[in-house]
Amino acid sequence: MSKQSGGKERGSPSAEFPPPATGTPLAADQPSLGDDHLRQGSDQPQKGARRRLGRSIARVFSRPVHYAALLAGALPVLAFGSLNLEFLAWFGLVPGLLLMRAAPTWREAAVRGWWFGAGYLLMALYWLTPNLGPALLLVVIVLGAPWAGVGAAAWFLLRGGANAEPGTGRTSAAWRLPGPPGPGPRRALAALVVLPSCWVVIDWLRSWQGIGGPWAVFGASQWQHPVVLALAAVGGIWLIGFVLVAANTGIVIALTATGFRGRLLGAAGALLSRPPSTPSRHPGTLPSRSSSLAWRTDHSAGSPRRSG
């Protein structure tokens, strides 16, 4: 009796049948439920990032203003070629600059500038479609990216903002285009220098032979005007492009500035950039189809050459 009282009886059910285990043991390589939750939690940020990227891309291609910037970029290219619309180069950039300055943020202005550059190159290089096919779209997207800098510069310099210069003599909104306030004298003067410089740098980079050569360099649109071409003796084809962009910038400043001095500065920049000239054409000849009459840019001297 003492032995049976000191321990469990051998024939009792509790001795022969041990209590069931609280859980089924898992194999070493079998993932647990907690691991699944951790894996699902780590996948959530990746899925969220991909979802945000997809929404951003869809937003870029779904805004009509971006396609308006694309068309605005194609407008100044009409100054090239056999259409004899070279005068468009003096104001053909105005719609695109207005779209860039009207953007809500500088990032959106940069995106509009990118679309503007893509439209400019797509219109200028359309004749490469039989050779490149759909790859032409990739070419113009990549080469149009530098115009994002033009868009950002236009947003910063062609707007007044909260820190506009005091004492600019603000005028009524009826005397300027609708939209954000225009620049004051300081920003207007900076825009007349910075924006043309950005464009000239882009043309200079694109004119490298490794990228494709000097196709549709903006200054080449004035090949029919000897007075304008006289600027090439001083600064090459780059100075002609600088003057053209400065004239367009001056027009935008004159249309949007909120002060009299800013308007006067913009008008002076537009008028001084436009030298009087008369087209010089020989009877029986037409401009070449290449839009630049086989201009070749000499990087060492910076002066345009004419072949053929």
C-alpha positions as CSV (number, residue, x, y, z in Angstrom):
1,M,0.0,0.0,0.0
2,S,2.8,2.3,0.8
3,K,4.3,1.8,-2.6
4,Q,1.0,2.4,-4.4
5,S,0.4,5.5,-2.3
6,G,3.8,7.0,-3.1
7,G,3.2,6.9,-6.9
8,K,0.7,6.2,-9.6
9,E,-0.6,2.8,-10.0
10,R,0.7,0.9,-13.0
11,G,-2.7,0.0,-14.2
12,S,-4.3,3.4,-14.0
13,P,-5.4,5.1,-17.2
14,S,-3.3,8.1,-16.6
15,A,-0.1,6.0,-16.5
16,E,-0.9,4.1,-19.7
17,F,-2.3,7.0,-21.7
18,P,-0.2,10.3,-21.2
19,P,-2.1,13.6,-21.7
20,P,-2.2,14.8,-25.2
21,A,0.3,17.5,-26.3
22,T,-0.9,21.0,-26.5
23,G,0.4,21.5,-30.0
24,T,1.7,19.6,-33.0
25,P,5.5,19.8,-33.3
26,L,6.7,21.5,-36.6
27,A,9.5,20.3,-38.7
28,A,12.6,22.4,-38.7
29,D,12.2,23.6,-42.3
30,Q,8.4,24.2,-42.1
31,P,7.6,28.0,-41.7
32,S,5.5,29.0,-38.8
33,L,2.5,31.3,-38.8
34,G,4.5,34.1,-37.4
35,D,7.0,33.9,-40.2
36,D,4.2,34.2,-42.7
37,H,3.0,37.4,-41.0
38,L,6.5,38.8,-41.0
39,R,6.9,38.0,-44.7
40,Q,3.6,39.6,-45.5
41,G,4.6,42.7,-43.5
42,S,7.9,43.0,-45.4
43,D,6.1,42.8,-48.7
44,Q,3.7,45.6,-47.9
45,P,6.2,48.5,-48.3
46,Q,7.3,47.1,-51.6
47,K,3.8,46.8,-52.9
48,G,3.0,50.3,-51.7
49,A,6.1,51.7,-53.4
50,R,5.1,50.0,-56.7
51,R,1.6,51.2,-56.4
52,R,2.7,54.8,-55.8
53,L,5.1,54.6,-58.7
54,G,2.3,53.3,-61.0
55,R,0.0,56.1,-59.9
56,S,2.8,58.7,-60.5
57,I,3.4,57.4,-64.0
58,A,-0.3,57.3,-64.8
59,R,-0.7,60.9,-63.5
60,V,2.1,62.1,-65.7
61,F,0.5,60.6,-68.9
62,S,-3.0,61.6,-68.0
63,R,-2.6,65.4,-67.6
64,P,-3.7,67.4,-70.7
65,V,-1.3,70.2,-69.7
66,H,1.6,67.8,-70.5
67,Y,0.4,67.2,-74.0
68,A,0.0,71.0,-74.3
69,A,3.6,71.3,-73.4
70,L,4.5,68.7,-76.0
71,L,2.7,70.7,-78.7
72,A,4.3,73.9,-77.5
73,G,7.7,72.3,-77.9
74,A,6.9,71.5,-81.5
75,L,5.9,75.1,-82.3
76,P,9.3,76.7,-82.6
77,V,10.6,73.9,-84.9
78,L,8.3,75.4,-87.6
79,A,11.0,78.1,-87.9
80,F,13.2,75.6,-89.6
81,G,12.7,73.9,-93.0
82,S,11.1,75.1,-96.2
83,L,8.1,76.7,-94.6
84,N,10.0,80.1,-94.4
85,L,8.5,80.7,-90.9
86,E,11.8,81.7,-89.3
87,F,10.1,84.7,-87.6
88,L,8.5,82.2,-85.3
89,A,11.8,81.7,-83.5
90,W,11.4,85.2,-82.0
91,F,8.2,84.3,-80.1
92,G,7.6,80.6,-80.6
93,L,8.9,79.7,-77.1
94,V,6.4,82.0,-75.3
95,P,3.5,79.4,-75.0
96,G,5.9,76.8,-73.5
97,L,7.4,79.3,-71.0
98,L,4.0,80.4,-69.9
99,L,3.0,76.8,-69.2
100,M,6.2,76.3,-67.2
101,R,5.8,79.4,-65.0
102,A,2.1,78.5,-64.4
103,A,3.0,75.1,-62.8
104,P,1.9,74.7,-59.2
105,T,5.4,73.5,-58.1
106,W,8.9,73.6,-59.5
107,R,8.9,69.9,-59.9
108,E,5.8,70.1,-62.1
109,A,7.5,72.9,-64.1
110,A,10.5,70.6,-64.6
111,V,8.2,67.9,-65.9
112,R,6.5,70.3,-68.3
113,G,9.9,71.4,-69.5
114,W,10.8,67.8,-70.1
115,W,7.7,67.3,-72.2
116,F,8.5,70.6,-74.0
117,G,12.0,69.3,-74.9
118,A,10.6,66.0,-76.1
119,G,8.1,67.7,-78.4
120,Y,10.8,70.0,-79.8
121,L,13.1,67.0,-80.6
122,L,10.2,64.8,-81.9
123,M,9.2,67.5,-84.3
124,A,12.8,68.2,-85.4
125,L,13.8,64.5,-85.8
126,Y,10.6,63.0,-87.2
127,W,12.4,62.1,-90.4
128,L,14.3,59.5,-88.5
129,T,11.2,57.4,-88.0
130,P,11.9,55.1,-91.0
131,N,15.3,54.3,-89.5
132,L,14.6,54.2,-85.8
133,G,10.9,53.3,-85.7
134,P,9.4,53.3,-82.2
135,A,12.9,53.8,-80.7
136,L,12.6,57.5,-81.8
137,L,10.3,58.0,-78.8
138,L,13.0,56.7,-76.4
139,V,15.6,58.9,-78.1
140,V,13.5,62.1,-77.7
141,I,12.5,61.2,-74.1
142,V,16.2,60.8,-73.1
143,L,17.5,63.8,-75.0
144,G,14.6,65.9,-73.9
145,A,15.4,65.5,-70.2
146,P,17.8,68.5,-70.0
147,W,14.9,70.8,-70.8
148,A,13.6,70.0,-67.3
149,G,16.2,72.5,-66.1
150,V,14.7,75.2,-68.4
151,G,11.3,74.5,-66.8
152,A,12.6,74.7,-63.3
153,A,14.5,78.0,-64.1
154,A,11.4,79.4,-65.7
155,W,9.3,78.6,-62.6
156,F,11.8,80.3,-60.2
157,L,12.6,83.4,-62.3
158,L,9.4,84.2,-64.2
159,R,7.2,84.3,-61.1
160,G,7.0,86.9,-58.3
161,G,6.1,84.8,-55.3
162,A,5.7,85.9,-51.7
163,N,9.2,87.4,-51.6
164,A,8.7,89.8,-54.5
165,E,10.8,92.9,-54.5
166,P,9.1,95.8,-52.7
167,G,8.4,99.0,-54.5
168,T,7.9,97.5,-58.0
169,G,4.9,99.6,-58.7
170,R,2.3,96.9,-59.0
171,T,-0.4,97.4,-61.6
172,S,-3.8,96.0,-62.0
173,A,-4.3,92.3,-62.9
174,A,-6.2,93.4,-66.0
175,W,-3.0,94.7,-67.5
176,R,-1.3,91.3,-67.4
177,L,-2.0,87.7,-68.3
178,P,-3.9,85.7,-65.7
179,G,-1.9,83.4,-63.5
180,P,0.7,83.7,-60.8
181,P,2.3,87.1,-60.3
182,G,5.1,88.0,-62.6
183,P,8.7,88.7,-61.8
184,G,10.1,91.9,-60.4
185,P,13.1,93.7,-62.0
186,R,15.8,91.6,-60.3
187,R,14.2,88.3,-61.3
188,A,13.4,89.6,-64.8
189,L,17.0,90.6,-65.3
190,A,18.2,87.2,-64.0
191,A,15.7,85.4,-66.3
192,L,17.0,87.3,-69.4
193,V,20.4,85.8,-68.7
194,V,19.8,82.4,-67.1
195,L,17.1,81.0,-69.4
196,P,19.0,81.7,-72.6
197,S,22.1,80.3,-71.0
198,C,20.3,77.0,-70.1
199,W,19.1,76.7,-73.7
200,V,22.5,77.3,-75.2
201,V,24.1,74.7,-72.9
202,I,21.5,72.2,-74.0
203,D,22.1,72.9,-77.6
204,W,25.9,72.6,-77.1
205,L,25.6,69.3,-75.3
206,R,23.3,67.9,-78.0
207,S,25.6,69.0,-80.8
208,W,28.3,66.5,-79.8
209,Q,28.8,63.9,-82.5
210,G,28.5,61.0,-80.0
211,I,24.9,62.1,-79.2
212,G,23.8,62.8,-82.8
213,G,25.3,66.0,-84.0
214,P,24.0,69.6,-84.3
215,W,20.5,68.8,-85.4
216,A,17.9,71.6,-84.9
217,V,20.3,74.0,-83.1
218,F,18.0,76.9,-82.4
219,G,20.3,79.6,-83.8
220,A,20.4,77.8,-87.2
221,S,16.8,78.9,-87.8
222,Q,18.0,82.4,-88.8
223,W,20.2,81.3,-91.7
224,Q,18.3,83.5,-94.1
225,H,19.0,86.8,-92.2
226,P,22.5,88.2,-92.7
227,V,22.1,90.8,-90.0
228,V,21.3,88.2,-87.4
229,L,24.1,85.9,-88.7
230,A,26.5,88.7,-88.1
231,L,26.2,87.8,-84.4
232,A,28.0,84.5,-85.2
233,A,31.2,86.5,-85.9
234,V,31.2,87.3,-82.2
235,G,29.8,84.3,-80.4
236,G,29.1,81.7,-83.0
237,I,25.8,80.0,-83.5
238,W,25.4,79.9,-79.7
239,L,25.1,83.7,-79.5
240,I,22.3,83.6,-82.1
241,G,20.4,81.0,-80.0
242,F,21.0,83.1,-76.8
243,V,19.5,86.2,-78.5
244,L,16.4,84.2,-79.7
245,V,15.6,82.8,-76.3
246,A,16.2,86.2,-74.6
247,A,13.7,87.7,-77.0
248,N,11.1,85.1,-76.0
249,T,11.9,85.5,-72.3
250,G,11.5,89.3,-72.6
251,I,8.0,88.9,-74.2
252,V,6.9,86.6,-71.3
253,I,8.2,89.2,-68.8
254,A,6.4,92.0,-70.5
255,L,3.1,90.0,-70.5
256,T,3.3,88.8,-66.9
257,A,5.3,91.3,-64.8
258,T,3.3,93.0,-62.1
259,G,5.4,96.2,-62.0
260,F,6.1,98.9,-64.5
261,R,9.9,98.5,-64.2
262,G,9.6,94.7,-64.8
263,R,7.4,95.2,-67.9
264,L,9.8,97.9,-69.2
265,L,12.8,95.6,-68.7
266,G,11.0,92.7,-70.5
267,A,10.0,94.9,-73.4
268,A,13.5,96.3,-73.7
269,G,15.0,92.8,-73.7
270,A,12.6,91.6,-76.4
271,L,13.2,94.7,-78.6
272,L,17.0,94.8,-78.2
273,S,17.3,91.1,-78.9
274,R,15.5,91.6,-82.3
275,P,17.8,93.3,-84.7
276,P,16.3,94.6,-88.0
277,S,16.9,92.2,-90.8
278,T,15.6,91.3,-94.2
279,P,15.6,87.8,-95.7
280,S,18.4,87.2,-98.1
281,R,17.3,84.6,-100.7
282,H,18.6,84.0,-104.2
283,P,16.0,83.7,-107.0
284,G,15.2,80.2,-107.8
285,T,16.6,78.7,-104.6
286,L,14.7,77.2,-101.7
287,P,15.9,76.4,-98.2
288,S,17.1,72.9,-97.7
289,R,14.9,70.3,-96.0
290,S,17.4,69.7,-93.2
291,S,16.2,72.9,-91.6
292,S,19.8,74.1,-90.9
293,L,21.2,74.0,-94.4
294,A,23.9,71.6,-93.4
295,W,25.2,73.7,-90.5
296,R,28.2,72.2,-88.8
297,T,29.2,73.4,-85.5
298,D,32.9,73.8,-84.7
299,H,33.3,73.3,-81.0
300,S,36.8,74.9,-80.9
301,A,35.8,78.2,-82.6
302,G,32.0,78.1,-81.9
303,S,31.2,79.5,-85.4
304,P,28.7,77.9,-87.8
305,R,29.9,76.7,-91.1
306,R,27.9,76.2,-94.2
307,S,28.6,73.4,-96.6
308,G,27.2,72.7,-100.0
